[in-house]
Amino acid sequence: MVMERTYGSSSLGDLVASDNSSHDTTLLSRSSSRQVKVIPLQHPTLSSSPSPFLPLISRWRSQFSSMSPFHWIELFFPCFKWIRTYKWREYIQPDLMAGTTVGVMLVPQAMSYAKLAGLHPIYGLYTGFVPVFVYAVFGSSRQLAVGPVALVSLLVSNVLGGIVDSTDELYTELAILLALMVGIFQCIMGLLRLGWLIRFISHAVISGFTTASAVVIALSQVKYFLGYSIVRSSKIVPLVKSIISGADKFSWPPFVMGTSILVLLLVMKHLGKSHKYLWFLRAAGPLTAVVVGTTFVKIFHPSSISLVGDIPQGLPKFSVPKSFGYATSLIPTAILITGVAILESVGIAKALAAKNGYELDSNLELFGLGVANICGSFFQAYPSTGSFSRSAVNHESGAKTGLSGITMGIIIGCALLFMTPLFRDIPQCALAAIVISAVMSLLDFEEAIFLWRADKKDLLLWTITSVATLFLGIEIGVLLGVGFSLAFVIHESANPHIAILGRLPGTTVYRNIQQYPEAYTYNGIVMVRIDAPIYFANTSYIKDRLREYELNTDGSMKRGLEVERVYFVIIEMSPVTYIDSSAAQTLKELYQEYKSRGIQIAIANPNQEVLLTFARSGVIELIGKEWFFVRVHDAVQVCLQHVRSTQETRTIVDPPSEGEPTLFQRLWKQKRDVLSTSDLESGDQEPRLVREIERVVQTPEMQPSLLQRLWRESECGTDPQSEPLLSKKP
């Protein structure tokens, strides 16, 4: 639907009459009109505006009403979804193979990560047992491998080491209590669907944190290579000082064995990644390291190499977590571990779900991890989450469903029941090599190189987070990284991008004149686009920028009649998704300020929510419905008519002064403006009349004939489809 509005402007005949009349004669102009086609903007009615909660309630109602009993079971027990559609002939073999492979990989890794957490190796096996089974039932990912991981183990060691000595029984009780608290936090966040909160942490912060943590983890394991104890710390300076100060206690046998096993692990991992047919080498690396180290100890019995020692045999017993009096001091670490679970586990799970062609709800996934940690805490497990390396191996091994996770748990259970006597002679340096080789993948210096090329601001975030984590500790590093990340978000939101718009030649498209230098603006009209929601925090900034643009439009090309000031400010609001009451009040104040200086505001392309806010706050009534447009081009054409009418009236009434354009120049300029605009709307990048006349406008002997033709057309009108003005010889 197109609506036509007519705006009057002085005719060319009036201009000629004014040129031949006395200066003190009052001129009555015969008005001619040019029709401007404007698409009407549909204004909302307040009485019919729906509640913002109705669509959400309606969507939930329709979703719940369409759920069958099977869907309700799948909601509480996600495993039922793959059990109901399990293809035994296709899935059973890859699931069992993948579960066995990762289970064999998990046994030595679990003991290694428990040592990193400051716990006895048996608690690593406990953490890889019950939580794995529980997650297979309540978790929605079919390839995620749950259990102890290096980063969470470091966090446990860091917080508990500042409370009690690792040799104390209280240390183990607090680790188990921490698992319960983490599980509760994860369940609450999953039920309340608060997983979106983690979006405020940028990828640069995550990369900087994991890189620094990998360095700290590797340095904390060096003591098993060197043969002497070093201080327990999450800061790099105390670790390095402790390593240097104890150099006189250095022992060669553990260093040679640990280095050799580490090289073996890295080579096997590289071969497994670079050659698909050797994928099993990557999974077999940790088991190979344990077998090689144990065999060497059995044969040569080196006294300088420390061993794991006796490991209790049997499955974990049910017990309620204790020492709740320390729960308050553990809350910050529990929240941090919950965040790590969201960043690492949920991110990996969603990526694997996309690769395997099924959907995954991050909030249900978080709930499944929480239930696994809660149940694990009643069977002597410390906090667990999804492992990147084991999940990758599980996926590469062909895992199809959660049956692979159940198989992992069975492998760990068999190890606890029958194999713990064999673990007594495992060298500590072999377990340390497994940890170091695992965290090597967390070193993400390539991300810093990429950020250097792509975005210096994100590189600053990466540097701040990594340096703070290394020198000030994990908690402070994360807080600083998140703090600076939020500060950048707030700064960008409070200082939104505002573009001055210009018209692309030959089109009705308006774009940023900084991005498109060929775009031109119009004299007397300022066109801007606000590229962000408008709310209380950025209204002052937007108001200041609009005042600046009123005075300066960056020297862009201008067209239209020459005017001495700005008459209109057009604001395109297509990117504005939201506006609050403070912003509406600011717009009303800005309108009054402009009105006092004779400037009219026009609004282009606001969405329905913004229009509703304007209607409720009285902005539409104040500015006027006729100044709200669907397109910027509609607003420009209406404003051009007003500018032209105002300027022509002033030209007719005011006497010409010395040095003003001649009658011919004035007739030609106005005719060119009118017809150029008409041709531009049709898409002609170089108007036909402008092309023909500009060839001869500088030729004096041809101007009398041209003047006669312009006079006749001003009196009788002209047909845009008629032959060109200069098609006949003068």
Stockholm file with secondary structure:
# STOCKHOLM 1.0

chainA/1-730         MVMERTYGSSSLGDLVASDNSSHDTTLLSRSSSRQVKVIPLQHPTLSSSPSPFLPLISRWRSQFSSMSPFHWIELFFPCFKWIRTYKWREYIQPDLMAGTTVGVMLVPQAMSYAKLAGLHPIYGLYTGFVPVFVYAVFGSSRQLAVGPVALVSLLVSNVLGGIVDSTDELYTELAILLALMVGIFQCIMGLLRLGWLIRFISHAVISGFTTASAVVIALSQVKYFLGYSIVRSSKIVPLVKSIISGADKFSWPPFVMGTSILVLLLVMKHLGKSHKYLWFLRAAGPLTAVVVGTTFVKIFHPSSISLVGDIPQGLPKFSVPKSFGYATSLIPTAILITGVAILESVGIAKALAAKNGYELDSNLELFGLGVANICGSFFQAYPSTGSFSRSAVNHESGAKTGLSGITMGIIIGCALLFMTPLFRDIPQCALAAIVISAVMSLLDFEEAIFLWRADKKDLLLWTITSVATLFLGIEIGVLLGVGFSLAFVIHESANPHIAILGRLPGTTVYRNIQQYPEAYTYNGIVMVRIDAPIYFANTSYIKDRLREYELNTDGSMKRGLEVERVYFVIIEMSPVTYIDSSAAQTLKELYQEYKSRGIQIAIANPNQEVLLTFARSGVIELIGKEWFFVRVHDAVQVCLQHVRSTQETRTIVDPPSEGEPTLFQRLWKQKRDVLSTSDLESGDQEPRLVREIERVVQTPEMQPSLLQRLWRESECGTDPQSEPLLSKKP
#=GR chainA/1-730 SS CCEEEEEEEECHHHHHHHHHSCTTSCCCCCEEEEEEEECCCCCCCGGGCCCTTHHHHHHHHHHHHTCCHHHHHHHHCTHHHHHHTCCHHHHHHHHHHHHHHHHHHHHHHHHHHHHHTTSCHHHHHHHTTHHHHHHHHHCCCSSCEEECCHHHHHHHHHHHHTTSCTTSHHHHHHHHHHHHHHHHHHHHHHHTTCGGGGGGSCHHHHHHHHHHHHHHHHHHHHHHHHTSCCCCCSSHHHHHHHHHHTGGGCCHHHHHHHHHHHHHHHHHHHHHHHCGGGHHHHHHHHHHHHHHHHHHHHHHCCTTSCBCCCCCCSCCCCCCCCCGGGHHHHHHHHHHHHHHIIIIIIHHHHHHHHHHTCCCCHHHHHHHHHHHHHHHHTTTCCCCEEEHHHHHHHHHTTCCSTHHHHHHHHHHHHIIIIIGGGGGGCBHHHHHHHHHHHHGGGCCHHHHHHHHHHCHHHHHHHHHHHHHHHHHCHHHHHHHHHHHHHHHHHHHHHSCCEEEEEECTTSSCEEETTTCTTCEEETTEEEEEECSCBCTTTHHHHHHHHHHHHHCCTTCEEESSCCSSCCEEEEECTTCCCBCHHHHHHHHHHHHHHHHTTCEEEEECCCHHHHHHHHHHTHHHHHCGGGEESSHHHHHHHHHHHHHHHHHHHHHHSCCCTTCCCHHHHHHHHHHHHHHHHHHHTTCSSCHHHHHHTTTTTCGGGHHHHHHHHHHHHHHCCCTTSCCTTSSCC
#=GC SS_cons         CCEEEEEEEECHHHHHHHHHSCTTSCCCCCEEEEEEEECCCCCCCGGGCCCTTHHHHHHHHHHHHTCCHHHHHHHHCTHHHHHHTCCHHHHHHHHHHHHHHHHHHHHHHHHHHHHHTTSCHHHHHHHTTHHHHHHHHHCCCSSCEEECCHHHHHHHHHHHHTTSCTTSHHHHHHHHHHHHHHHHHHHHHHHTTCGGGGGGSCHHHHHHHHHHHHHHHHHHHHHHHHTSCCCCCSSHHHHHHHHHHTGGGCCHHHHHHHHHHHHHHHHHHHHHHHCGGGHHHHHHHHHHHHHHHHHHHHHHCCTTSCBCCCCCCSCCCCCCCCCGGGHHHHHHHHHHHHHHIIIIIIHHHHHHHHHHTCCCCHHHHHHHHHHHHHHHHTTTCCCCEEEHHHHHHHHHTTCCSTHHHHHHHHHHHHIIIIIGGGGGGCBHHHHHHHHHHHHGGGCCHHHHHHHHHHCHHHHHHHHHHHHHHHHHCHHHHHHHHHHHHHHHHHHHHHSCCEEEEEECTTSSCEEETTTCTTCEEETTEEEEEECSCBCTTTHHHHHHHHHHHHHCCTTCEEESSCCSSCCEEEEECTTCCCBCHHHHHHHHHHHHHHHHTTCEEEEECCCHHHHHHHHHHTHHHHHCGGGEESSHHHHHHHHHHHHHHHHHHHHHHSCCCTTCCCHHHHHHHHHHHHHHHHHHHTTCSSCHHHHHHTTTTTCGGGHHHHHHHHHHHHHHCCCTTSCCTTSSCC
//
